[in-house]
């Protein structure tokens, strides 16, 4: 039976400094140390399915990324996707862009997102500013 290792708050605190000093090439050692210091618990069938799904998604992403098949969106495409996904109206973005006409120009590709607007968008959507900068 497979087991899942869970960090208790105290274990996280105790191990925090150890993992801060772990180099990438010694990650296996750190992982082994983690498994030795944390008591395991049984994994439910549902948790196992979620873990397997997450693993497959990560593997698929890494495979497509190496093959150059991962789509990287422009700042405009990212904003358009977010606006559509969250069913926002242009008026909802006036606080970021200043006026509704500027919002319209940005969303229609006639104006680029500037640094100040990118920072505000990043804050609004809880994303990195880099996704809104060219």
PLY file of the C-alpha trace (Angstrom):
ply
format ascii 1.0
element vertex 134
property float x
property float y
property float z
element edge 133
property int vertex1
property int vertex2
end_header
0.00 0.00 0.00
1.29 3.46 -0.87
1.53 6.05 1.84
1.30 9.82 1.80
3.61 11.80 4.03
2.01 14.81 5.70
3.85 17.70 7.29
2.50 18.84 10.61
2.94 22.53 11.42
5.73 21.68 13.87
7.50 19.47 11.30
7.31 22.28 8.75
8.88 24.63 11.23
11.60 22.13 12.18
12.50 21.29 8.58
12.22 24.76 7.09
15.88 25.67 7.58
17.08 22.30 6.35
15.34 22.64 3.00
16.42 26.22 2.49
20.01 24.99 2.16
19.29 22.04 -0.13
20.84 22.32 -3.56
18.94 21.03 -6.60
21.35 18.15 -7.13
20.72 16.88 -3.60
16.93 17.06 -3.79
16.64 13.24 -3.53
18.52 13.32 -0.24
16.23 16.04 1.07
13.17 14.10 -0.03
14.44 10.98 1.71
15.08 12.98 4.87
11.56 14.36 4.69
10.07 10.87 4.38
12.11 9.60 7.31
11.07 12.40 9.64
7.33 12.57 8.95
4.96 9.82 9.98
3.02 8.44 6.98
-0.72 7.99 6.68
-2.78 5.86 4.32
-3.94 7.41 1.05
-7.59 7.09 0.14
-8.51 5.86 -3.37
-9.73 9.37 -4.21
-6.43 10.93 -3.10
-4.53 8.34 -5.16
-6.56 9.25 -8.27
-5.87 12.96 -7.73
-2.16 12.33 -7.24
-2.02 10.20 -10.39
-3.93 12.81 -12.39
-1.65 15.61 -11.20
1.40 13.53 -12.08
0.07 12.84 -15.58
-0.76 16.51 -16.13
2.72 17.59 -15.06
4.35 14.94 -17.25
2.20 15.97 -20.22
3.02 19.64 -19.72
6.75 18.91 -19.45
6.63 16.74 -22.58
4.74 19.39 -24.60
6.99 22.12 -23.24
10.13 20.28 -24.37
8.53 19.66 -27.76
7.69 23.36 -28.11
3.94 22.70 -28.11
3.01 24.82 -25.09
1.21 28.00 -26.14
2.61 31.15 -24.63
0.04 33.93 -24.62
0.73 37.58 -25.33
-0.22 40.09 -22.65
-3.29 41.06 -24.71
-4.37 37.42 -25.15
-3.93 36.83 -21.41
-6.08 39.84 -20.58
-8.75 38.86 -23.11
-8.90 35.33 -21.68
-9.24 36.65 -18.13
-11.94 39.15 -19.12
-13.92 36.45 -20.92
-13.38 33.82 -18.23
-14.50 36.15 -15.43
-17.28 37.67 -17.56
-15.97 41.17 -17.01
-17.18 44.26 -18.83
-14.98 47.11 -19.97
-16.39 49.21 -17.13
-14.95 46.69 -14.66
-11.43 47.61 -15.81
-11.70 51.40 -15.74
-10.00 51.53 -12.32
-6.95 49.89 -13.92
-6.81 51.79 -17.21
-8.31 55.15 -16.24
-11.05 55.50 -18.84
-13.37 53.19 -20.72
-11.92 54.37 -24.04
-8.41 53.25 -22.96
-9.86 49.90 -21.85
-11.44 49.53 -25.29
-8.21 50.43 -27.09
-6.20 47.93 -25.05
-8.72 45.11 -25.46
-8.91 45.74 -29.22
-5.12 45.74 -29.59
-4.82 49.41 -30.57
-2.86 50.26 -27.42
-0.29 48.26 -25.46
-0.48 47.60 -21.73
2.01 49.88 -19.97
4.01 48.99 -16.86
1.63 50.71 -14.41
-1.38 48.98 -15.94
0.47 45.64 -15.92
1.17 46.05 -12.19
-2.48 46.85 -11.51
-3.66 43.90 -13.62
-1.26 41.58 -11.81
-2.66 42.72 -8.47
-6.26 42.46 -9.66
-5.90 38.93 -11.08
-3.32 37.66 -8.55
-0.77 36.89 -11.25
2.84 37.78 -11.90
3.35 41.14 -13.61
5.38 39.34 -16.30
2.26 37.86 -17.89
1.10 41.38 -18.78
4.44 42.65 -20.10
5.88 41.87 -23.56
0 1
1 2
2 3
3 4
4 5
5 6
6 7
7 8
8 9
9 10
10 11
11 12
12 13
13 14
14 15
15 16
16 17
17 18
18 19
19 20
20 21
21 22
22 23
23 24
24 25
25 26
26 27
27 28
28 29
29 30
30 31
31 32
32 33
33 34
34 35
35 36
36 37
37 38
38 39
39 40
40 41
41 42
42 43
43 44
44 45
45 46
46 47
47 48
48 49
49 50
50 51
51 52
52 53
53 54
54 55
55 56
56 57
57 58
58 59
59 60
60 61
61 62
62 63
63 64
64 65
65 66
66 67
67 68
68 69
69 70
70 71
71 72
72 73
73 74
74 75
75 76
76 77
77 78
78 79
79 80
80 81
81 82
82 83
83 84
84 85
85 86
86 87
87 88
88 89
89 90
90 91
91 92
92 93
93 94
94 95
95 96
96 97
97 98
98 99
99 100
100 101
101 102
102 103
103 104
104 105
105 106
106 107
107 108
108 109
109 110
110 111
111 112
112 113
113 114
114 115
115 116
116 117
117 118
118 119
119 120
120 121
121 122
122 123
123 124
124 125
125 126
126 127
127 128
128 129
129 130
130 131
131 132
132 133
